[in-house]
Structures are given as C-alpha cells and as structure tokens.
C-alpha cells in the first residue's frame, strides 16, 4: 500500500514516523513521500523521505492512500472534504505504542501518536489527532477533525466537538462537553461545558475576552 503524507511540517513528519513505526511491526505500507505547498521544501528530504511537490501534484504521484500531516484543524477539515469528494482513500495511523481497548472505534484518516491511551467505549471521529501521550478515558467522543495535544487527559464520557482543539497538558473532568471548533488553552482544567467556537483557559477554564 503506497501512502503519501500531505504536509511536511513538524506534524507531517510525526505522522510519517507513526506510519514508519507501523511498517517496522509488519504492516504492509510504503511511504512514497510528502507533498507540501511550501515550494521551498520540494526536492528536500525529511526523515529520509522526499518532498515530491505541492498538493496539486497528488494526481500525478503514485499512491493508494493518503494521510493528512496538517495540524491546523480548519485546514485539515477543508482538505479532508476535498479529498473525500475526489474519492481518495485515507489510511489511519496508530503508533504501535498506543493502547486501545478492543471496542474503540477510530475514524478514517485519524492519527494516534506514540503513547496514547484510549479506554473502552471511546469513539474517535474521522481525521482526528490524538497527540503524544494523550489519554482518552472510557466512553469519550472525539468529533471529526478534532485535536487533543500532547499530554491531554480526558476523564470518562467527555465529548470533544467537531474541529475542537484541546491544548497541551489540558484536562477535562468527567462528562463535560467541549463545543465544536472551540479551543482549550494549554494546561487548562475544563470543569464545565464549553460552548461552541469559544476559547477558554485557566484553572478552572473560563472564556477569554
């Protein structure tokens, strides 16, 4: 299975490494390289993989599947929709050190980085990111295109809405909802529901502005 990583930034390289680690554990995967709209990267090599061109070069780049190496949720969601409309297939990247309960559901195109833990009954939406050493407890729901940063800890039955971002080291108590396209600041403690499209920070987390 030939895979192209779309995005060659720091997160794109993390995604490439996750897939490489899957390959070392016997998965039949071949990383073709990256595509990135930063033309200065074309022709360079990152983690030993070539940057083959820009995203517009995808039709002429041999591949079976793609995966998005883009950290920004809105940009990732937009591109995911475009590629879905073009009937592209997405690979799901799960690092071999991730620990998932047997009933966990992981949506297409999602990335689970090293050290992540996902407990029973949890559901990870499509094109989501669980970053390094994040923990998602029982019966949590992560919406499509959401992103929990490194070291985030969600207690049981937390709902992270579509496109929401939970910053590094933040946590959430059981049963709260973080609204779609909202942002939780680094190190925040979410103790009550967060509305859609707001930014909260602090301990306990409160809306900014």
N, C-alpha and C positions, 0 to 999 in steps of 0.2 A: 504494500500500500504506500504510494508516493504522497508525501504531505508537504504542503507549502505553508510556511508561517507568514501571515500578513501583519507586518510590523516588525521592525528590527531594533526597536529601542530596548531599554533595560528590561521591561516586562516581556517583550518579544523574545529576548534571549532566555529569560526564565522559562517561558513556555517551551522553547526549543529544548532546553535542558530536561524538562519534565518528560518530553517525548523521547529524548535520547535515553533517559533512565528506564523508561518502559521498554525500549528496544533491548537494552542490556539484560532485561529479565525475560527475554524470549518473545516479545511481541513482534509481529511481522510488520515493521514500519521502516520506511526510508525517508529521511528528511532531505528534501530536494534543496531547500534554501529558503531565503526570505524574499519578500517584496516589500518595499517601503517607499513612500512618496518623497522622502528626503533624497534627492538625486545625488547628493554628495556621498551617500553610502553605496551607491551602485558600483559593483566591482570590488568592494572590500569583503573581508571575511570576518565573521563574528562567531566565536566558539567553533571555529573551523568550518563554518557553513558560509556559502557565498550569498551576498545580496545581489539578486539576479536582475533587479529593475524596480519599476514602480508598480503600484496596484493595477494600473492599466495594462500591464504585461501579463496578467494572470491567464487570459485565454491562450496565449502562446507558450505558456510554461507548463511542461508535462506534470500532471498531478492527478491523483484520485480523490483527495480530500484536502480541505483547508482548515486552518485554525487561526483565530484572531489573537495576535500578540499586542493588543492595544489596551492600555489601562483605562483611558477615559471612557466612562460608561455611555455617554451620549454618542460619541463617535463609534464605539463598538456596536451599539444597538443599531445605528443607521447602516453601518456596513453589513451587519448580520442580515438586516432586512433586504438589502440589495442583493446579497449573495443567495439568500433563500429564494428570492424571486427569480434568480438566474439558475435555480435548481442545483446549486453547489452542495456537495456533501461535506459535513463537518465531522471532524474527529473530536473525541472527548479525551482530555489529557488528565490522567490521575497518577500522581507520583507514586512509585512503589512503596514509599514510607507512609503514605496516607492510610488511615484506619477508618474503614466504613462498615457500619452494621449491614447485615445481609439484605435488609429490606429498604435500604436507602435508594432513592431514585435520583439519578443525575441526568440533567438535560443535555441535549446535543451541544457540542461546542464549548462546554464548560471546562474550566481549568481548576484542578485541585492540587495545590503546591505541596512541597515537602512538609511533612509533619502535621498535616491537617487531620482532624478527627471529626467524624460525622456519626452521630449516635442514632439509635433505632427510630424509625418513623419519620426521619427528616426527608425533605424534598428540596432538591437543588434545581432551580429553573435553568432553561437553556441560556448558553452564552454568559454564565455567571463565573465569578472568580472567587475562590477561597484561597487566600494568600497564605504565606508560610506560617505554619504553626497556629493557624486559627482553629477554634473548636466550635462546633455546631451541635448543640445538645438535642435531646430527644424531641421529635415531632416539630422541629423548626421548619419554616418555609422560607426559602430564598427565591425571590422573584427573578424573572428573566433579566439579564444584563446587570444584575446587582453585583456588588464587590465588597467583600469584607477583607480588610487589610491585614498585614501580619500581626499576629498576637491578639486578634479579636476573640472574645469569648462570649458566646450567646447561650443563655440558660434555656431551659426547656420551653417549647411552644412559642418561641419568638418568631414573629413574621417580619421579614425584611422585604419591602415592596420592590416592584419593578424599578430597576435603574438606581436604587438607593446605594449610597456609599457609606460604609462604616470605617472610620479612620483607625490608624494603627493603635493597638493597645486598648481600644474601647471595649466596653462590656454592656450587656443588657440583662436585666432581671427577668424571671420567668413571665411569659405570657404577653409581653408588650409587642406593639406593632410599630415599625419604623416605616413611615409612609413612602410611597413611590417617589423617586427622584429627590429624596431628601439626603442630607449629609450629616453624619455624626462626626464631630471633631475628634482628634487624636486624644486618647486617654479618657474620653467621656464615659460617664456611667448613666445609661438610659434606664430610668426607673418608672417612666410613664410613657404612654403612647406619643409618638412624634407624628405630626400632621404631614401631609404630602408637600413636597417642594419647599421645605424649610431647612435651615442649618441650625443644629443645636451643638452646644459644647458645655463642658464643665462637669462638676460632680456635686449634685446631680445635674444631668444635662438640661439646659434651658435654651430656648430660641435666642439667636443673636439678633440684635437690631430691634 
